Amino acid sequence: MQRKDEERIAVLEELLGERFSCRAFRPDPVPRPVIERILKAAQRTASWCNSQPWQVVIASGEAKEKFRKAIYASAASGVDDGDFPFPREYRGVYLQRRRESGFQLYNTLGIAKGDKAAYAKQALENFNFFGAPHVAIIHTDEALGVYGAIDCGAYVSNFMLAAQALGLGTIPQAALAHQSGLIRRHFDIGDDRRVVCGISFGFADRDHRINSYRTTRAEVAEAATFVDT
């Protein structure tokens, strides 16, 4: 491997290692040229047949606040109107990892184990965008089905890495997609579009305790199988 290759992979590894799901943001807005640079980088995402199915709505300022109030009220009322079903069940190691992540969050906030009211209250913070000054809604074409959604997932990942490279914090939010009907109505998105997720983003509040913990990752051997013969 050449030195240039080593340097390039080192940068990527650093960005991947630094990125985390930010749940507390500073109120300062991100300058528009910075947001546009993130979008330009993410637009290079590979997609099935180069379909590039993602469309992005970015709400900021008064528009974001109006949207926040509407989606929070809908979620708090118990509406569940997603285009894609949540996982049917978490089993085995997947359940283990989910619990570990959740307990890290609750322990950091001092929420007692089993306090379902506090769990629910914290979950609703998704719909306050965790105080972020911007929220992006990612949607895809209905006819492209699961492959369109997969392509959007790759786009989300590249969006977050680009934001990380520019000194911003992000959090991908499937929770927002369970208000898909409201999102379509609010932003006048066509019925042929399916909401995949949201991304709240801005400058991370590094001093807030909720941003102090990091989730673990499995070893490569747990995820990869090599077949040579």
PyMOL commands that set and color helices and strands:
alter all, ss='L'
color gray80, all
select helices_A, chain A and resi 3-18+32-42+48-50+61-76+92-109+116-131+142-165+174-177+180-187+209-211+220-223
alter helices_A, ss='H'
color red, helices_A
select strands_A, chain A and resi 55-60+134-141+169-173+193-202
alter strands_A, ss='S'
color yellow, strands_A
deselect
rebuild
show_as cartoon
